[in-house]
Amino acid sequence: MQVHKYDVIIVGAGGAGMRAAIEAGQNVRTAVLTKLYPTRSHTGAAQGGMCAALANVEEDNWEWHTFDTVKGGDYLVDQDAAEIMAKEAIDAVIDLEKMGLPFNRTPEGRIDQRRFGGHTRDHGKAPVRRSCYAADRTGHMILQTLYQNCVKHNVEFYNEYYVLDLLTVEEDATREDGTPYKQKRIAGVVSYDLATGELHVFQAKSVILATGGAGKVFKTTSNAHTLTGDGMGIAFRRGIPLEDMEFFQFHPTGLAGLGILLSEAARGEGAILRNSEGERFMERYAPTIKDLAPRDIVARSMANEVREGRGCGPNKDYVLLDLTHLEPAHIDAKLPDITEFARTYLGVEPYTEPVPVFPTAHYAMGGVPTNVSTEVLQDNDTIIPGLFAAGEVACVSVHGSNRLGTNSLLDINVFGKRAGVAAAAYAQRADFVDLPENPEAGTIALLEHVRISDGGEKVAAIRKELQDTMDANMQVFRTAESIDKVLADIASFEERYSRITVQDKGKRFNLDLLEAVELGFLLELAKVMTVAALHRQESRGGHYREDFPERDDENFMKHSMAYKDAEVTADSSQEHIAGIRLGTKPVVVTRYQPMVRKY
């Protein structure tokens, strides 16, 4: 085992991690640990754009953007965080432009902007052009630009180092009301070097989690194979809660049967969703902004068309995205990648044929709870000194129960920058926390249990069955019966997971071993999602309960908090399900009172 010492450790080299590294790396000694080569991070798969109220093409302002974010999130958004994101969006785009990002341009040379779902002018009166973009490769361009600037600022990268544990210590502390409690403090992380199989302990004053999402709990997903929720998982195992995990976004336009994403930019450029009768059905569900309604509404509408028998294809299990009325030159200029996906994966020519699409698991609105300074919370009010989180792994909460398109690339840049600034500032004033005795012991036990287990169960088989049951029972529509089915299945999978066998017993590039570890995270996070979904007896945003189809502000206008802690507390508002303790956290409301969403 080797021990390294840095002021700031950043876990993850996607957009949030590298944006944080650019800020922290210019002020304190910083290292980025990533289980992938940085430019392979999933930020590169984001296509459509990054929104900001630049008003380059038509009138716009940050207050309208804030309102759209709050309304799009079905009023579960913390409005102080949404205001910060909308205000700082403009500087975030300009920062990227100055770093060299090649945005599309207007004839006058300004950054071009286009429409995206849920973004409106004048508080919902009509769609607005707010998304800044680089064709349909915006995430790829952001990732490359940030990496180049990290290199420029001499940020140190440890590539293919898989972080498997957070090192925390507990200290006696007293709250303002005089009650004692155990204060967690961050000491560092433990990482597994894929190339050698050796463990490395990184001692740090500040740690930033920027590990992305957990879409691989689902079968049909736009997420890469690496998005297994590692950051959420290691935090949860260390007693840190997870917030709003029941809210998972299903992007409307995944390639049917595959889940590969076709950007909302297609609809922003004028593509139309049609059912088997050729009807533009979104006119019935969202008469004002039609195909550019928020993603939860469009995904449910598509699924409903299929359920009511208006689906397309031999099995009537998808709808069609129609670009045939657009000029081929316009498609080639604005949407080159997604049209090539249709040709490559489905054999469909978008110039002349509509493209089969159906909702695909896309984005986790929930995650590790933080305040607006990206400091991680160990409960509703108490931060963990030295621990920060940004991007999809975190829940600020700027997305509430449904994220608007293009707010994700904005989130990673605004709060990635904030995390880098805050972590560096903390490291400059704080001392190192002593490492716990044998800091690597827990990680060794985890790996050796997986390595020597010989019960005959196959990791791939359990993972497939988990993804199948999540797709069947926890996707766009849910009921208590379907959620209970998932919980029963997960209990069975957990028992089988204790008897897995990995064929590769070696150390160097043992991906067999790591897939087994990742499955452990997936099982844990799937259980948190389903327990939280069972507890929330209402429909809101990406969480739609057919047995509770109405939004219930009286009982559920609050964030859910899940703790890996089965202790029964005196607080009767807390429920315990499947070894998970559930609590709540108030939603921050500033200027926009909850109202019925109409589009």
N, C-alpha and C positions, 0 to 999 in steps of 0.2 A: 504494500500500500504506500502511495505517495501523498504527501500533504502539500498543498499550495496555499498561498495567502494573497488575497486581493481585497481592495476596498469594496468593490462592487462586483458581484457575480450575476450575470444575466442568463437565465435558463430559457433557451429558445432563440432561434435566429431568423424568425419571420419578420414581418413588418414592425410589430410592436417592439420586439427584442432589439432589432438593429436601430430603430429610431431612438430607443432608450440609450443604446450604446454610443450613438453619436454625441448625445448630451453628456453622459457620464464620462465617456472616454477622454473628453477634453479637459476634465477637471480632476479626476482621481484614477488610480490604477484599476482598470476594468478588464474583465474577461467574459466572453460569451461561450457558453457550453451548448452544444446542439447535437442531437442524434442524427441530423442530416447535414450534408454540405449546405451552407446558408442559402444559396440560390435555388435549392430544391425545396425550400419551405413552401407551405401551402398558400401563402399570400400570393405567390406567382400564379395561382389558378383563378384569382379574382379577375373578372373580365370588364364589367360595365363602366365603373367610374368611381369618383370620390366627390361627394357633394360639398358645396360651399356657396353661400349667397354672394357671389362675386358681382352679379347683375351685369355680366358681360354681354349677354344676348337679350335679356329682357329684365324688367324691373323685379327686384327681389330684395329681401333683407333677412338678417339673422333671426328676428323674432318670428317670422313666418316659418323658418326652418325649425325653430324650437317647437312651435305649435304642431307642425307636421310630425315631428319625432314623438311628442307626447301623445298625440291622437293616434298615430300609427301603432304605438306601443300599448294601445287600449288603456291608457291612463295609469299603467303600472310603472311608468318611467319616473325616476327621481328628477324632478324638474330643475333643481339647481345644477345637476350634472349635465342635463340636456342644454341648458343655457350656456354653460361653459363650452361645451362641444360646438354648438352652433356659432358662438362668438369667435372661438379660436380656429374655426374651420378655414377662415379666409387666410390667416397667416400660415396655417398648415399647408395649404396649396401653394402659396407663394414661396414658402421654405423649400418645397420640393422642386418648384420651378428654378429657384436659384441653385439648387444642387445639380440641376441638369436634366430633369425629367422632361422628355419630349411630348408634351401635351399636344393634342390636336388644336388647330388655330382657326380663328375666324379670318375672313379676308382682310380685316384690319390688323391682324397680328395678335389679337388677344387670345387668351385661353378659351377654347370653344366649350359650350355647355349644351347638354341635351336633357330630355325629360326622363324621369324615372318614377317608379310606382310610389304613390303616396306623397310625393313632393308637389306642393301647390303654392299658389300666390294668394295673398289676401285672406289667409285663414280658411283655405279650402274651397275657394270659388272656382278655380280652374288650374290645370296642370301648369308647372313652371319648369323652365330649363335651368337646372341647378347642378347637374352632374358634370364635373370636369373629367375628361377622359383622354386616353391614348388608344384610339381605335377600340377594339375589344380585348386589349392586352394590358389594361391599366395596372392590375396587380403585379404582373410580370415586370413592367417598367418601374414600378415603385420598389420592388425587391432588388432589382439590379442597381437602381440609383442609390438606395440606402447602403447596399453592400460596398459599392464603389467609394462612398463617403466614409464608411467605417475603415476601409483600407487606407484612405487618405489620412485619417486621424489615428492610424496605428492601433486600432482596437485589436486585442488579442483574441483569437478564436481557438477553441478546442473542438474541432469537428469530429463527429461520430463519437461523442461522449454522452452517454445516456444517463441522465440524472434520475436516481432511484430513491433518494431519501432527502428530506429536509432535516437539518440538525437544529433542534430547538432546545432551550433550557427553560426551566420554570423558576421564577423568583417570587417571593412573598411580596404582595403589594396591597395598597389600600385605595378604594374608590373614594370619590369626593364626598359620598354620604357616610364614609367611615367603615364600610363593610370590607373585610379582607377578601382577597382572591389571589389566584395563581397567575402571574403575568408571564406569558410566553415571550421569549426573546430569540432572535435568529442568530445562529452561530455559523452556518454554512450549509453545504450540500455534500452528498456522496454521489460519485459518478462512476459509471462502468465504461471503460475504454473498449470499444468494439474491436479494435485492431489487435489488442493483446489479451483481453479478458481481465486486465488488472483493474483494481479499484483505486480511485483517486478521491481524496477528501479535499474540498476547497473551503478554507476558512475565510469568512467575509464579514465585513461590517453591515453590508446591505446585500440582499438577494432580491432580484426581480424575476417573478414568474411570467413568462411570455410564451407558453407552450402550446397555445392554440386549443382547438376544440376536441370533440369526442364523437364525431359522426359515425365512426365504425361500429357503434352499437347497433346501427341499422344496416340492413342488407342493401337497400336501394339508396345510395347516398352520392353526393357530389364530392365528398371528402376523400382525401388520399388515404392509403393504407396505414400511414403513420399517425393518423389523428385518432389516438386511442385514449385521450384524456389523462395523460401522465401527470401533468401539473396539478389538475384537480384531484387526481387520485392520491398523490403523495401528500398534498395538503390535508385531504380528508382523513388519511390514516394518522396524521399528526394531531388530530383533534380540532382542526380548523373547519368551520361550517362551510356548506355550499348553499348558495342562494338561488332560488327560482329555477331549479333544475327541471321542473316539469315542462318548461317552455322551450320547445325545440322547433326551429323553423323548417318548414318544408317548402323548398323553392318550387314555384309552379312549373317551370319549364326545364325539367330534366329529360334527356332522351329516353323515350319510353322503353322500359325493360332494363335499362343500363344505369340511369341516374346521372350520367355525364351531363354537366351543366351547359345549358344554352342561356346566355346572359339575358337579363331583363332589358338590356340595351336594345335587343331586337324589337321589343314592344315600344321602347322609347323612340325608336326610329320609325315606328308605324306598323309593325307586325300585329296580326290579329289572331286571337284564339277562336277556333270554330269547333262545333260539335259535328256529329254524323249527318245532321240535316243541313250543314253549311251555315248555320246560324252563328252570328257573333254574340254568343250567349252572355258575355259579361255586361252587355247593355241591360240585362234583366237584374243583375246582382249589384252593379255599381253604375247607375245611369249617368253620373256626372263625369267620372274619369275612366270608366269602362275597364279596358285591359291594363290600365296603370293604377288600379287599386292596390292597397297594401298586399303583401304576399300571402298573409294568412287568409284573406278574403278570396283571393284568386285561387289559391290551392284548394280551399274547401269547395269553391264553385266548380272547379274542374272535377274533383272527386264526386261531387253530387251529380254532375252531368253523366258520369259513367254509371253511378249507382241507379240512376233513373232510366238507363237504357239508351242514352244518346251518345255513348262512346263509339269510337271508331276502331277499325281493324277487325280481323276475324273473330277475336274474343271480346270486342267492344270494350277494351280496357285502357284506352287513352283518348286524348283529344288532339287537335291539330293546331300547329302554329303556322300561320299563313303569311309568307313574305312575297308571294308571287306577284303582288301588285306593285312592289317596289322595283325601281330601276336596278338592273344588275350592277351598274357602275357604282350606285349608291351603296348597295350591299357590300361590294368589294372594298370600298373606301372605309366604311364604318364598322363592318361586321365580318372581317375576313376569317377569323378563327372559328367562330361558332358555325358558320356555314360549311367550313371544311370538316368540322366534327360530324355534321349531318351526313355529308358524303361518305366519310371514312367509316363511321360506325353503323349507319343505317342504310347506306346506299341510296340516299334520297338527294335529289338535286333541288336545292331551295329556290333557284330561279323559277322553276316550273312546277314544283310539287310542294304541298304543305308538309311540315315536319311533325312526326308523331312525338308527343310530349306527355309527361305525367309528373306530379310532384315528387321531389327527391329530398331526402334528409340533407339539410344544408348547414345549419348554424345553431349553436347553443346560446340562447339568450342569458342563461344562468351561468354560474361559475363561482369562483372564489370571491367573497364579498370584499369590496374596498370602499374607501371614501373618495372624494373628488381629487385628493392628492395622491391617489393610487396606493395608499397604505392599507394593508390587509387587516381585516377585523377578526378578532377571535370570538367576539360576540357582537351584539348590536352597537355597543358604544365604545368598546376597548380595542385599540390597535395593537398589533404585534410590532414592537420597535424593530426597524431594520428589514421588514418584509414588505414587498411591494408586488403588485400584479397589474398587467395591462393586456389588452387585446381580448380574444375570445375566451381565454382561460378565466378572465375576471368578470365580475358583475358590479358595475359602478352605481346604479343601473341606468344606462342611457338608452337601452333597447326595450325595457319593460317586458311585455309579453309577446312582442313582435317587432323585429328589426326592420326598418326601412332599407331598401336597396341603396347602396353606396355609403350608408352610415358605418359600415364595417371598416372600410379602408380609411375613413375619417377617424373612427375610434382609435385604430392602432397608431395613427400619427399624432393625434391630439394627446391621448393618454399615454402613449409610448414616450413621447417627449416629456410629459409631466413626470412619468416614473423615473426617467433618467435624471432629470433635474433634482427630484426629491431624494432619490437614492444617493446621489453624489453629495448633496447637502448634508444628509444624515451621516454619511461616512466621514465627512470632514470634521464633524463635531463629536462623533462617538468613538468609543474604544472597541477593540475586538472582544467578543464574548468567548470565554474559554470553551474549547470543544468538550463535549461530554466524554466520559471514559469509554474507550473502544468505540469510536464513532461509526466505524464500519460494520459493527457486529450485526445490526439489523439487516443490512443489505446482504451480507454474507449468508445469513440464515435464509433469507428469501431466495437467493440464487441457488444455494445448495439444496434446499427443499425441492425446487423445481428440477434441478439437475439429477438428483438421485431418486426422485419419485419413480416408481415402476409399477403403476397400477394398470397400465394398458390403455387408459383413455387418451384419445387424440385431441390435441389442442384445436386443430382445424375443424373437427366435427362439432365440438362444443361451441366454438365461435360461430359456425354456420347456423346452428340451431338457435343460438341467442339472437342472431340477426334476423332469422326467419320469424321468431315469435315477436320481436319488436316491430318488424314491418307489418305483421298481421294484426297486432293488437294495440300498438302504441303509436300509430302513425297519425294521419290527419284526423280521424274520428276515434274516440275512446269511450268506453263505458266502464262501470265498476267491474262488470263481469270480465271484460277483456283485460283490464289492468290486473285483476286477481289471477287470471290465467298466466300473465307474464311473471308475476311474483312467484307463483308455484313453479313455473319453469326454471326461474333463476335459482330457487332453492335446490332444485334437482341438479342444475349445472354446477352450483357451488360444491355440492357433494362429489360430483364427478371430477371437478377440478382438483380436488384433493388427491385424486388417483391418476393424474396425467402422467404420460411418459414422453420425454423428448429423446429423439434418436441421437442427436449430436451431443456428446458429452464433453466436447473440447472447449477451448477458451477463445480461440481466434475467430472472429466474425461468426459467432454462434447465433445466427438469426433464429434458429429453432428455439433456443433458450429465451431470446428476447420476445418472440411472439407469445410464448407461454406467460411471461411476465405481463405483457400488454393485455392478454386475455383477463388476467386478474383485475386490472384496472377497469376494463370494459364491464365485467360482471358487477363490480362494485358500483360503478356509475349508473349502469342500467337499473340497478335496484334503487338507487337514490331517485332517479327520474320517475320510476313507477310509483314509489311510495309517495313522493310529492304530488304526483298526478292523482293518486287515489284520495289524498287528503283534500285537494282543491276541488270542492264540489260546486263548480261553476264552469262556464265557458268564457275564455278570455284570450285573445290573440291566438298564438299557435297551439294553445291547449283547448280542445273542443270536446266537452263531455256530452254525448247524446242524451244521457240520463239527467243532465243538468244543463240544458241548452242556453240558459240566460246568464248574462254577467251579473254577479251578486256583489255590489259595492259595499253593502252593509256588513257582510261577513268576510269578504275576501279582497277588499281594497288594501292589501298588505302583501309584502314579500314573504315567501316561505323560506325558512332556514332549516337545513338538515344537518344533524350532528351525528358522528359515529360515537354514540354514547347512549347506552341502553338504560342508564340510571333513571329511575322514576323520580321526578322532582315534585315539589309541593305546588308548582304552578299548574293549575288545572287546564290552562290553555294549551299545554304541551301534550302531544300525543306520541306514542311509541308504536312503531310498526316495523316488524322484521329486523329488530335490532337497531333501528334508526330513530333518534329523537327529533321530533319536529317542533319548531318554534316559528315565530313570525317577527317581522321588522316593519316599522311604519314606512309608508311611501311618502317621499318629500313632495309636497304640493306648494307651489309658489303662486302662480298667476292663473293657471288653467284648471278649472274645476271639472271633474268627470262629467261627460255627457255621452249620449248615444252616438256612436260613430255612424255617419252617413257619408257616402261617396257617390 
